[in-house]
Amino acid sequence: MAAAGVLVFGAQALDGDGYVSAVFATMERAMGNITQVANHRSPLAQGEARRFNFNAETGKTYHIAAVCAENCSEIDLEVFAGSVSVRKDEMSGSHTFITFVAVRPAVLTVAMTMSGCAAPRCHAGAKVYFE
């Protein structure tokens, strides 16, 4: 059994940020030919959100993933064009994913919200990719 604050990924024990990195690396290998556009990492408290922007290009398929680690039960993603919500994740849990095709060029904002954290702060990360 792993010690508090340390998760086991495969045979290797990892702290929260290490776990987030390992999940992204595994996902990227599985997805194959993708290009990372944006990356944000931050320890977040229950109810806290972080926002970051990326430039979307017409016709490209975008994948946005979020992962949280130890003591985290829920991380949420939402994409905004200005103040208008254009996409929200439908998943629950410590991993979530959004996919969409950009219909026009735009600066989009990703909001990553810690909806379930049983510690003062939980490690979390979000990445944007296109294929």
C-alpha positions as CSV (number, residue, x, y, z in Angstrom):
1,M,0.0,0.0,0.0
2,A,1.3,3.5,-0.8
3,A,2.0,6.0,1.9
4,A,-0.3,9.0,2.2
5,G,0.3,11.5,-0.5
6,V,2.0,9.0,-2.8
7,L,0.2,7.0,-5.5
8,V,1.4,3.9,-7.2
9,F,1.4,4.0,-11.0
10,G,2.5,0.6,-12.4
11,A,5.3,-0.6,-10.1
12,Q,6.6,2.9,-9.3
13,A,5.3,5.0,-6.4
14,L,4.7,8.6,-7.5
15,D,3.8,11.8,-5.6
16,G,0.9,13.9,-6.9
17,D,2.7,15.8,-9.6
18,G,4.6,12.6,-10.7
19,Y,1.3,10.8,-11.0
20,V,-0.2,13.6,-13.1
21,S,2.9,13.5,-15.4
22,A,2.7,9.7,-15.7
23,V,-1.0,9.7,-16.7
24,F,-0.4,12.4,-19.4
25,A,2.6,10.4,-20.7
26,T,0.6,7.2,-20.9
27,M,-2.3,9.0,-22.6
28,E,0.0,10.7,-25.1
29,R,1.5,7.4,-26.1
30,A,-1.9,5.9,-26.6
31,M,-3.2,8.8,-28.7
32,G,-0.3,8.7,-31.1
33,N,0.0,11.6,-33.6
34,I,-1.0,14.6,-31.5
35,T,0.6,18.0,-30.9
36,Q,0.5,19.7,-27.5
37,V,-0.8,23.3,-27.7
38,A,-1.1,24.3,-24.0
39,N,-0.2,22.9,-20.6
40,H,-1.2,24.1,-17.2
41,R,-0.4,22.6,-13.8
42,S,-1.4,23.8,-10.4
43,P,-2.2,22.5,-6.9
44,L,-5.9,23.4,-6.3
45,A,-8.1,23.6,-3.2
46,Q,-11.7,22.3,-3.2
47,G,-13.8,24.7,-5.4
48,E,-10.7,26.5,-6.8
49,A,-10.3,27.0,-10.6
50,R,-7.4,28.0,-12.9
51,R,-7.9,29.4,-16.4
52,F,-5.5,29.4,-19.4
53,N,-5.9,30.3,-23.0
54,F,-5.0,28.8,-26.3
55,N,-5.5,29.7,-30.0
56,A,-7.8,27.4,-31.9
57,E,-7.5,27.1,-35.7
58,T,-10.5,26.4,-38.0
59,G,-11.0,22.7,-38.8
60,K,-8.6,21.2,-36.3
61,T,-9.7,18.6,-33.8
62,Y,-8.8,19.5,-30.2
63,H,-8.5,17.2,-27.2
64,I,-8.4,18.7,-23.7
65,A,-7.5,16.4,-20.8
66,A,-7.4,17.1,-17.1
67,V,-6.0,14.8,-14.3
68,C,-5.9,15.2,-10.6
69,A,-4.0,13.1,-8.0
70,E,-4.0,12.2,-4.3
71,N,-7.1,13.0,-2.3
72,C,-8.9,14.1,-5.5
73,S,-12.2,12.7,-6.5
74,E,-13.4,15.2,-9.2
75,I,-11.8,17.6,-11.7
76,D,-13.9,19.5,-14.2
77,L,-13.2,21.2,-17.5
78,E,-15.0,23.9,-19.3
79,V,-14.1,25.8,-22.5
80,F,-15.1,29.4,-23.1
81,A,-15.1,31.8,-26.1
82,G,-15.1,35.1,-24.2
83,S,-17.7,34.7,-21.5
84,V,-19.7,32.1,-23.4
85,S,-19.4,28.4,-22.4
86,V,-18.8,26.4,-25.6
87,R,-18.0,22.9,-24.2
88,K,-18.1,21.3,-20.8
89,D,-16.9,17.8,-19.8
90,E,-19.5,15.2,-19.2
91,M,-17.3,12.8,-17.1
92,S,-17.0,12.5,-13.4
93,G,-13.9,11.5,-11.5
94,S,-10.2,12.3,-11.3
95,H,-9.6,12.2,-15.1
96,T,-11.7,14.0,-17.7
97,F,-11.6,14.7,-21.4
98,I,-13.2,17.0,-24.0
99,T,-12.9,16.7,-27.8
100,F,-14.2,19.2,-30.4
101,V,-13.5,20.6,-33.9
102,A,-12.9,24.3,-34.1
103,V,-15.4,25.9,-36.4
104,R,-13.5,29.2,-36.6
105,P,-10.3,30.7,-35.3
106,A,-10.6,31.9,-31.8
107,V,-8.7,32.5,-28.5
108,L,-10.4,29.9,-26.2
109,T,-10.2,29.8,-22.4
110,V,-10.0,26.5,-20.5
111,A,-11.2,26.5,-16.9
112,M,-10.0,23.6,-14.8
113,T,-12.0,23.4,-11.5
114,M,-11.2,21.2,-8.5
115,S,-14.7,19.9,-7.6
116,G,-13.6,17.2,-5.2
117,C,-10.5,17.5,-3.0
118,A,-10.2,15.9,0.5
119,A,-6.9,17.7,1.3
120,P,-6.0,21.4,1.6
121,R,-4.7,21.2,-2.0
122,C,-4.7,18.5,-4.7
123,H,-2.2,18.3,-7.6
124,A,-3.9,18.8,-11.0
125,G,-3.0,19.4,-14.6
126,A,-4.7,20.1,-17.9
127,K,-3.3,19.9,-21.5
128,V,-4.7,20.9,-24.9
129,Y,-3.7,18.9,-28.0
130,F,-4.7,18.9,-31.6
131,E,-4.4,16.3,-34.3
